[in-house]
Amino acid sequence: MVDDNITTSSGHTPPPVSSPLGLLNPTPNDAYTPAFYPVHSPFSYSQPVAPAPWPSQGQLLAPSPENTPIQPPFYPHNHEHRYNHPSPPAPAHWTAQQQQRPLQEPSPYRMRHGPLQAERLELQDAKALDKACRENDKAIEKERRDQKKREDREMRDKEKEEERVRKEGEKLRRDEERAAREKKKQEDKAVREKKAEEKAEEKARKDKEKAEHKERKDKEKADKAVAAENKQGKAAASKREDNESRKAAAELALRREKRDIEAAEEEQKHREQRHKLDERRLRIDEDEHREAQWEKVQTYLNSGNDMLVARGKRLAARLEREELEEEAERG
């Protein structure tokens, strides 16, 4: 006699079975069967979802919760156990479309030891595997951190190199701008020097014209005086006229000679001064060119102190040239 009020180990009470016809196992199995089924037990194989009904029943027993048998639980250590699929089982032979996975061999611990010892050994293997996995994860994490550190270091090195290249480019650009400004200053100075020379030449020409005009006026005045004296007392003062005319001619010749000597001395002095200025300007230009060439070399060899020294030398040369220009303008 089967008790209909049997409660399963999972707390589920199956519905009452209306008819046992066509059912292979209508009794709730997990109420009295062990947790682990033997390999060759009748419960180690999956049962069909809906067994074929008896011929006398026809199609009365269709698949339903009332006539569906309770299947044993899944036991993974039994390699012959299969899931109870809701669809009919696959064909026994292999096909080219769907290869069947071969059955797994049972654990060697189950073949050599008892269930408790095998479970202990399997647990040890599981712990060892878990430890190895954790160590592997740690190693992977450490490698990832090291890789990140290397990437960060490479990125910092790359940024430093880019910053260095940028600074060098800025430095070269500033040097080029400074050289362009110096070149423009030199051109402006050359233009000013040329204008000063033209101005000095124009002044000398005007002074010479003024002197010639004054000399011509003096000569005309002397001629007029002589003519007037001759006209006033031609007969009475011929001797005095001759003496005065000779005296005036002598004084005029003396003044002309003195003026010529002064003009020659002034011209010689002006020529010597221009020659000295040209020599000093040429020497300053040569020194400045040499200093500029040396500065280009020192820029890549020494620090900023030499650049300051060279800048001071250029400033001194510029001041000296300006003094020469002022002297030339004053002279």
C-alpha positions in Angstrom: 0.0 0.0 0.0 1.5 3.3 -1.0 1.0 6.4 1.3 -0.3 9.4 -0.7 0.8 11.9 2.0 4.5 11.3 1.5 6.6 14.6 1.6 9.8 14.7 -0.4 13.2 15.8 1.1 12.8 19.2 -0.7 9.5 19.8 1.1 7.4 19.2 -2.0 4.3 17.1 -1.8 3.5 15.5 -5.2 0.0 15.5 -6.4 -2.0 12.3 -6.1 -1.5 9.9 -9.0 -4.8 9.1 -10.6 -3.7 5.8 -12.3 -0.4 4.0 -12.2 -1.0 2.6 -15.7 1.8 3.5 -18.1 4.1 4.8 -15.3 7.4 3.1 -14.6 7.9 4.6 -11.2 4.8 6.4 -9.8 6.2 6.4 -6.2 8.1 9.6 -5.0 11.6 8.1 -5.2 13.6 10.7 -3.1 11.5 9.8 0.0 13.3 6.6 0.5 16.2 6.4 -2.0 19.8 7.3 -1.0 21.4 10.6 -2.0 23.9 8.9 -4.3 22.8 6.2 -6.6 25.0 3.3 -7.5 26.4 3.2 -10.9 24.3 0.3 -12.1 21.2 1.1 -10.2 17.9 1.5 -12.2 17.8 5.2 -11.1 21.2 6.0 -12.8 19.5 6.3 -16.2 17.1 9.0 -17.1 13.5 8.0 -17.7 11.3 9.2 -20.6 9.2 12.2 -19.9 5.9 10.6 -21.1 6.0 6.8 -21.4 4.0 5.1 -24.1 0.5 4.4 -22.9 -1.0 0.9 -22.8 -2.9 -0.1 -25.9 -6.1 -0.3 -23.9 -5.8 3.3 -22.8 -5.2 4.9 -26.2 -4.3 8.5 -25.7 -5.8 9.0 -22.3 -2.5 9.4 -20.5 -1.0 12.4 -22.1 2.1 14.1 -20.5 0.9 16.1 -17.5 2.0 16.9 -14.0 -0.2 14.1 -12.7 1.4 11.3 -14.6 5.0 12.7 -14.8 7.3 10.6 -12.6 9.6 12.2 -10.1 13.2 11.8 -11.3 16.2 11.2 -9.1 18.4 14.2 -8.4 21.5 14.9 -10.5 24.7 13.2 -9.3 27.7 14.7 -11.2 30.2 12.0 -10.1 28.2 9.3 -11.9 29.4 9.5 -15.5 26.4 7.5 -16.7 23.8 9.9 -15.3 22.2 12.2 -17.8 19.8 15.1 -17.4 16.1 14.4 -17.9 15.5 16.3 -21.1 11.9 17.4 -21.9 12.5 16.3 -25.5 13.2 12.7 -26.7 16.8 11.6 -26.3 19.2 12.1 -29.2 20.0 9.1 -31.4 22.6 6.7 -30.1 24.9 6.9 -33.1 27.0 10.0 -33.9 26.1 12.3 -36.7 28.2 14.7 -38.8 26.0 17.6 -37.8 26.1 17.0 -34.0 29.0 15.2 -32.5 28.2 13.5 -29.2 30.7 14.2 -26.4 32.3 10.9 -25.2 31.5 9.8 -21.7 33.9 11.0 -19.1 35.9 8.5 -17.0 35.2 8.4 -13.3 37.6 10.1 -10.9 40.6 8.0 -10.1 40.0 8.7 -6.4 36.6 7.0 -6.7 38.2 4.0 -8.3 41.0 3.6 -5.8 39.6 4.9 -2.5 36.4 5.0 -0.6 33.9 7.8 -1.0 35.1 9.7 2.1 38.8 9.5 1.3 38.0 10.3 -2.4 36.0 13.3 -1.3 38.8 14.5 0.9 41.4 14.1 -1.9 39.1 15.8 -4.3 38.6 18.6 -1.8 42.4 18.9 -1.4 42.7 19.0 -5.2 40.0 21.7 -5.3 41.7 23.7 -2.6 45.1 23.4 -4.4 43.4 24.4 -7.7 41.8 27.3 -6.0 45.1 28.4 -4.4 46.9 28.0 -7.8 44.1 30.1 -9.4 44.4 32.8 -6.7 48.2 32.8 -7.1 47.8 33.0 -10.8 45.3 35.9 -10.4 47.8 37.6 -8.1 50.6 37.1 -10.6 48.4 38.4 -13.4 47.4 41.4 -11.3 51.1 42.1 -10.4 52.0 41.8 -14.1 49.2 44.2 -14.9 50.4 46.7 -12.3 54.0 46.4 -13.6 52.8 46.8 -17.1 50.8 49.9 -16.0 53.9 51.3 -14.2 56.0 50.7 -17.3 53.4 52.4 -19.5 53.2 55.3 -17.1 57.0 55.6 -17.0 57.1 55.4 -20.8 54.4 58.1 -21.0 56.3 60.3 -18.6 59.5 59.8 -20.5 57.7 60.6 -23.7 56.2 63.8 -22.2 59.6 64.8 -20.9 61.1 64.3 -24.3 58.3 66.3 -26.0 58.8 69.0 -23.4 62.5 69.1 -24.1 62.0 69.2 -27.8 59.4 72.0 -27.4 61.8 74.0 -25.2 64.6 73.5 -27.7 62.3 74.7 -30.5 61.3 77.8 -28.4 65.0 78.5 -27.7 65.9 78.3 -31.4 62.9 80.5 -32.3 64.0 83.1 -29.7 67.6 83.0 -31.0 66.3 83.5 -34.6 64.1 86.4 -33.5 67.0 87.9 -31.6 69.3 87.5 -34.6 66.7 89.1 -36.9 66.3 92.1 -34.4 70.1 92.5 -34.3 70.3 92.4 -38.1 67.6 95.0 -38.4 69.4 97.2 -35.8 72.6 96.9 -37.8 70.8 97.9 -41.0 69.2 100.9 -39.3 72.6 101.9 -37.9 74.2 101.7 -41.3 71.4 103.9 -42.7 71.9 106.4 -40.0 75.7 106.4 -40.5 75.3 107.0 -44.2 72.9 109.8 -43.5 75.3 111.4 -41.1 78.2 111.1 -43.6 76.0 112.8 -46.3 75.1 115.5 -43.8 78.7 116.1 -43.0 79.6 116.3 -46.7 76.8 118.7 -47.3 77.9 120.9 -44.4 81.5 120.9 -45.7 80.3 121.9 -49.2 78.2 124.7 -47.8 81.1 126.0 -45.7 83.3 126.0 -48.8 80.7 127.9 -50.8 80.3 130.4 -48.0 84.0 131.0 -47.9 84.3 131.4 -51.6 81.3 133.8 -51.6 82.9 135.8 -48.8 86.2 135.9 -50.6 84.5 137.1 -53.8 82.7 139.8 -51.8 85.9 140.9 -50.2 87.6 141.1 -53.5 84.8 143.1 -55.0 84.8 145.4 -52.0 88.6 145.9 -52.3 88.2 146.5 -56.1 85.5 149.0 -55.4 87.6 150.8 -52.8 90.6 150.9 -55.1 88.4 152.2 -57.9 86.8 154.8 -55.7 90.2 155.9 -54.4 91.6 156.0 -57.9 88.6 158.0 -59.0 88.8 160.5 -56.1 92.5 161.3 -56.0 94.0 159.9 -59.2 96.4 162.6 -59.8 97.1 163.7 -56.3 97.7 160.4 -54.6 99.1 158.1 -57.2 102.0 157.0 -54.9 99.7 156.6 -51.9 97.2 154.7 -54.1 99.9 152.4 -55.3 101.1 151.8 -51.8 97.6 151.2 -50.5 96.8 149.0 -53.5 99.9 147.0 -52.9 99.2 146.9 -49.2 95.6 145.8 -49.9 96.8 143.2 -52.4 99.4 142.0 -50.0 96.8 141.8 -47.2 94.4 140.1 -49.6 97.0 137.6 -50.7 98.0 137.0 -47.1 94.3 136.5 -46.1 93.8 134.2 -49.1 97.0 132.2 -48.2 95.9 132.0 -44.6 92.4 130.9 -45.6 93.8 128.3 -48.0 96.2 127.0 -45.3 93.3 126.8 -42.8 91.0 125.1 -45.4 93.8 122.6 -46.2 94.4 122.0 -42.5 90.7 121.6 -41.9 90.4 119.3 -44.9 93.4 117.2 -43.7 92.0 117.1 -40.2 88.6 116.1 -41.4 90.1 113.4 -43.7 92.2 112.0 -40.8 89.2 112.0 -38.5 87.1 110.2 -41.1 89.9 107.7 -41.7 90.2 107.0 -37.9 86.5 106.7 -37.6 86.4 104.2 -40.5 89.3 102.2 -39.0 87.6 102.1 -35.6 84.2 101.2 -37.2 85.8 98.4 -39.3 87.6 97.1 -36.2 84.4 97.2 -34.2 82.5 95.4 -36.9 85.1 92.7 -37.2 85.2 92.3 -33.4 81.4 92.2 -33.2 81.2 89.7 -36.1 83.8 87.5 -34.4 81.9 87.8 -31.1 78.7 86.9 -32.9 80.3 83.8 -34.4 81.8 82.8 -31.1 78.5 83.4 -29.4 76.8 80.9 -31.8 79.4 78.3 -30.7 79.2 79.2 -27.0 75.4 79.0 -27.1 75.6 75.3 -27.5 78.5 74.8 -25.2 78.2 77.0 -22.2 75.4 78.2 -19.9 73.7 81.6 -19.9 76.6 83.4 -18.2 78.6 83.4 -21.4 75.6 84.7 -23.2 75.3 87.5 -20.7 79.0 88.3 -21.2 78.7 88.4 -25.0 75.6 90.5 -24.7 77.5 93.0 -22.5 80.3 93.1 -25.1 77.8 93.8 -27.8 76.3 96.5 -25.6 79.7 98.1 -25.0 80.4 98.0 -28.8 77.1 99.6 -29.5 77.8 102.3 -26.9 81.2 102.9 -28.4 79.7 103.1 -31.9 77.1 105.6 -30.6 79.9 107.7 -29.1 81.8 107.6 -32.4 78.6 108.8 -34.1 78.2 111.6 -31.6 81.8 112.6 -32.1 81.4 112.5 -35.9 78.3 114.7 -35.6 80.0 117.1 -33.3 83.1 117.2 -35.6 
